[in-house]
Amino acid sequence: MAAPVRSRRSAGRAVARFAAAVMATTGVLLIADAALTLAWQEPVSALLGAREQDALAERLGPLPDLERAPPCRTACDDELKRRAGRFAKRLGTGDPVGRLSLPTLDRTAVVTQGTDTASLRKGPGHYPGTGVPGQRGTVAIAGHRTTYGAPFRSIDDLRRGDPIVMQTPYGRFTYRVVRTRIVSPDALWVTRDVGYDRIVLTACHPLYSAAERIVAFARLTREQTAAR
């Protein structure tokens, strides 16, 4: 009977060693995940976010090169407004709106329509109750700071005068940062129209918390239209 007893003890020790190894590996992975999240962003959702961004970019398709196009004047502004209105009517939740660039932060992302959980996993989300670029008033966009690509992670580094560029299939819109402000999560007034055309970017604040919101306000300074 001694051999079976020793066999059971050996098997028990092997199971214990295996369990300890699994726990140690899990602990290392959790620590690595936490370290990556602190230094960069949450890695698993980053991969998912990158996949969603690729899909959105494919749906958006190539955008016209308008960087050197002349700025719009009165007639051009009216045409842009009409085209923006037609574009807005076709937008559905999850559709690509355009490409947002924050040159001073070296960040670019495709914006999706909607600020629900599923939409924000794809990238920055356009608030449906606000206009799209080219329509008069406020364009409002929300984004994550630590998950799903963290498109607005360093939004607090935006400074007065920094450019924010939004390019759509029908035009290119350049805004200049006026200010940033910390507000409460229920401060919906930040998306309201004011006396000029602007874009506002919102994100949770501080990092790793949803206690407040950080908002960057930027004023439209240049519009360029795509040829028909």
C-alpha positions as CSV (number, residue, x, y, z in Angstrom):
1,M,0.0,0.0,0.0
2,A,3.0,2.3,0.4
3,A,3.5,2.8,-3.3
4,P,0.0,4.1,-4.0
5,V,0.2,6.5,-1.0
6,R,3.6,7.8,-2.3
7,S,2.1,8.1,-5.8
8,R,-0.9,10.1,-4.5
9,R,1.5,12.4,-2.5
10,S,3.7,12.9,-5.6
11,A,0.6,13.7,-7.7
12,G,-0.6,16.1,-5.1
13,R,2.8,17.9,-5.0
14,A,2.8,18.1,-8.8
15,V,-0.7,19.7,-8.8
16,A,0.4,22.1,-6.1
17,R,3.5,23.1,-8.1
18,F,1.4,23.5,-11.2
19,A,-1.1,25.7,-9.4
20,A,1.6,27.8,-7.9
21,A,3.2,28.3,-11.3
22,V,-0.1,29.3,-12.8
23,M,-0.7,31.8,-10.0
24,A,2.8,33.2,-10.3
25,T,2.4,33.6,-14.1
26,T,-1.0,35.2,-13.7
27,G,0.5,37.6,-11.1
28,V,3.3,38.6,-13.5
29,L,0.8,39.1,-16.3
30,L,-1.5,41.3,-14.1
31,I,1.5,43.3,-13.0
32,A,2.7,43.7,-16.6
33,D,-0.9,44.7,-17.7
34,A,-1.0,47.3,-14.9
35,A,2.4,48.7,-15.8
36,L,1.5,49.0,-19.5
37,T,-1.7,50.7,-18.6
38,L,0.0,53.3,-16.4
39,A,2.8,53.9,-18.9
40,W,0.8,53.6,-22.2
41,Q,-2.8,52.3,-22.2
42,E,-4.6,49.1,-21.4
43,P,-3.1,46.6,-23.9
44,V,-5.9,44.2,-24.6
45,S,-8.5,46.9,-25.4
46,A,-5.7,48.7,-27.4
47,L,-5.6,45.7,-29.7
48,L,-9.4,45.7,-30.0
49,G,-9.4,49.4,-30.6
50,A,-6.8,49.2,-33.3
51,R,-8.8,46.6,-35.1
52,E,-12.0,48.7,-34.9
53,Q,-10.0,51.8,-36.2
54,D,-8.8,49.8,-39.2
55,A,-12.4,48.8,-40.0
56,L,-13.6,52.4,-39.6
57,A,-10.8,53.7,-41.8
58,E,-11.6,51.2,-44.5
59,R,-15.3,52.2,-44.4
60,L,-14.3,55.9,-44.5
61,G,-12.1,55.4,-47.5
62,P,-9.4,57.7,-48.8
63,L,-9.9,61.4,-48.1
64,P,-9.0,64.1,-50.5
65,D,-5.7,65.9,-49.9
66,L,-6.9,69.4,-48.9
67,E,-4.0,70.6,-46.9
68,R,-2.9,73.1,-49.6
69,A,-6.5,73.9,-50.8
70,P,-7.5,77.6,-50.6
71,P,-9.7,78.6,-47.7
72,C,-13.4,78.9,-48.3
73,R,-15.1,82.3,-48.9
74,T,-18.8,83.1,-48.7
75,A,-20.1,81.0,-51.6
76,C,-17.8,78.1,-50.6
77,D,-19.0,78.3,-47.0
78,D,-22.6,78.0,-48.1
79,E,-21.8,75.0,-50.3
80,L,-19.9,73.4,-47.4
81,K,-22.9,73.9,-45.1
82,R,-25.2,72.2,-47.6
83,R,-22.9,69.3,-48.1
84,A,-22.4,68.9,-44.4
85,G,-26.2,68.8,-43.8
86,R,-26.6,66.1,-46.4
87,F,-23.8,64.1,-44.9
88,A,-25.2,64.5,-41.4
89,K,-28.6,63.1,-42.5
90,R,-27.0,59.9,-43.8
91,L,-25.0,59.2,-40.6
92,G,-26.0,56.3,-38.4
93,T,-24.6,55.1,-35.1
94,G,-21.2,53.5,-35.6
95,D,-20.6,55.2,-39.0
96,P,-17.3,56.9,-39.7
97,V,-17.6,60.7,-39.5
98,G,-14.1,61.8,-40.5
99,R,-10.4,61.8,-39.4
100,L,-9.4,63.8,-36.3
101,S,-5.8,65.0,-36.0
102,L,-4.1,66.5,-33.0
103,P,-0.7,67.5,-34.6
104,T,1.0,68.8,-31.5
105,L,0.1,65.5,-29.7
106,D,1.0,63.3,-32.7
107,R,-2.4,61.6,-32.6
108,T,-4.8,60.8,-35.3
109,A,-8.0,58.8,-35.2
110,V,-11.2,58.1,-37.2
111,V,-14.2,59.5,-35.5
112,T,-17.4,57.4,-35.3
113,Q,-21.0,58.5,-34.9
114,G,-22.3,58.1,-31.3
115,T,-21.0,58.3,-27.8
116,D,-22.5,55.0,-26.5
117,T,-20.2,52.3,-25.1
118,A,-20.0,50.3,-28.3
119,S,-19.2,53.4,-30.5
120,L,-16.5,54.7,-28.1
121,R,-14.8,51.3,-28.4
122,K,-14.2,52.0,-32.0
123,G,-12.6,55.4,-31.5
124,P,-13.6,59.0,-30.6
125,G,-17.3,59.5,-30.8
126,H,-19.3,62.4,-32.2
127,Y,-22.2,63.6,-30.0
128,P,-25.3,63.0,-32.2
129,G,-27.0,66.1,-30.8
130,T,-24.3,68.4,-32.2
131,G,-23.4,69.4,-35.7
132,V,-20.8,67.9,-38.0
133,P,-18.0,70.1,-39.3
134,G,-19.3,72.6,-41.8
135,Q,-22.6,73.0,-40.0
136,R,-22.9,76.1,-37.8
137,G,-22.4,75.8,-34.1
138,T,-20.6,73.3,-31.9
139,V,-19.1,70.0,-33.0
140,A,-18.6,67.8,-29.9
141,I,-16.5,64.6,-29.7
142,A,-15.8,62.3,-26.8
143,G,-12.9,59.8,-26.4
144,H,-11.2,57.4,-24.0
145,R,-7.9,58.2,-22.3
146,T,-6.7,54.8,-21.1
147,T,-8.6,52.1,-23.1
148,Y,-9.5,51.2,-26.7
149,G,-6.7,53.1,-28.3
150,A,-6.8,55.9,-25.7
151,P,-7.2,58.6,-28.5
152,F,-7.5,61.4,-25.9
153,R,-4.9,60.2,-23.4
154,S,-2.8,63.4,-23.5
155,I,-5.6,65.8,-24.2
156,D,-4.5,67.7,-21.1
157,D,-1.3,68.6,-23.0
158,L,-3.2,70.8,-25.5
159,R,-2.3,74.4,-25.2
160,R,-3.9,77.7,-26.4
161,G,-3.4,78.0,-30.2
162,D,-2.7,74.3,-30.8
163,P,-4.4,73.1,-34.0
164,I,-7.2,70.5,-34.1
165,V,-7.9,69.3,-37.6
166,M,-11.0,67.4,-38.7
167,Q,-11.2,66.1,-42.2
168,T,-14.4,64.7,-43.7
169,P,-15.2,63.4,-47.2
170,Y,-16.5,66.9,-48.1
171,G,-14.0,69.3,-46.4
172,R,-11.1,70.0,-44.1
173,F,-11.7,72.1,-40.9
174,T,-8.9,73.6,-38.8
175,Y,-9.7,74.7,-35.2
176,R,-7.4,76.5,-32.7
177,V,-7.5,75.6,-29.0
178,V,-8.9,78.5,-26.9
179,R,-8.7,76.8,-23.5
180,T,-9.1,73.6,-21.6
181,R,-11.3,73.2,-18.5
182,I,-12.1,70.6,-15.9
183,V,-15.9,70.1,-15.4
184,S,-18.3,67.7,-13.7
185,P,-19.6,64.7,-15.7
186,D,-23.0,66.2,-16.0
187,A,-21.8,69.5,-17.5
188,L,-23.7,69.1,-20.8
189,W,-23.5,72.9,-21.4
190,V,-20.1,72.3,-23.0
191,T,-21.8,70.9,-26.1
192,R,-24.2,73.8,-26.6
193,D,-23.9,76.2,-29.5
194,V,-22.2,79.5,-28.8
195,G,-21.7,82.7,-30.9
196,Y,-19.1,81.1,-33.2
197,D,-18.3,77.7,-34.8
198,R,-16.1,75.5,-32.6
199,I,-15.1,71.9,-31.7
200,V,-15.0,70.6,-28.2
201,L,-13.2,67.4,-27.1
202,T,-14.2,65.7,-23.9
203,A,-12.7,62.9,-21.9
204,C,-12.7,61.5,-18.4
205,H,-10.4,63.1,-15.9
206,P,-8.0,62.4,-14.2
207,L,-6.5,59.4,-15.8
208,Y,-7.9,56.1,-14.6
209,S,-11.0,57.9,-13.1
210,A,-14.4,59.1,-14.3
211,A,-14.8,61.5,-11.4
212,E,-14.6,64.6,-13.7
213,R,-14.3,65.5,-17.4
214,I,-11.6,67.5,-19.2
215,V,-12.8,69.6,-22.1
216,A,-10.7,71.2,-24.8
217,F,-12.5,74.1,-26.5
218,A,-11.3,75.2,-30.0
219,R,-12.5,77.8,-32.4
220,L,-12.9,77.2,-36.2
221,T,-10.2,79.2,-38.1
222,R,-10.1,77.7,-41.6
223,E,-12.4,75.7,-43.9
224,Q,-11.3,74.0,-47.1
225,T,-13.6,72.2,-49.5
226,A,-13.2,69.1,-51.5
227,A,-14.0,69.3,-55.3
228,R,-17.1,67.6,-56.4
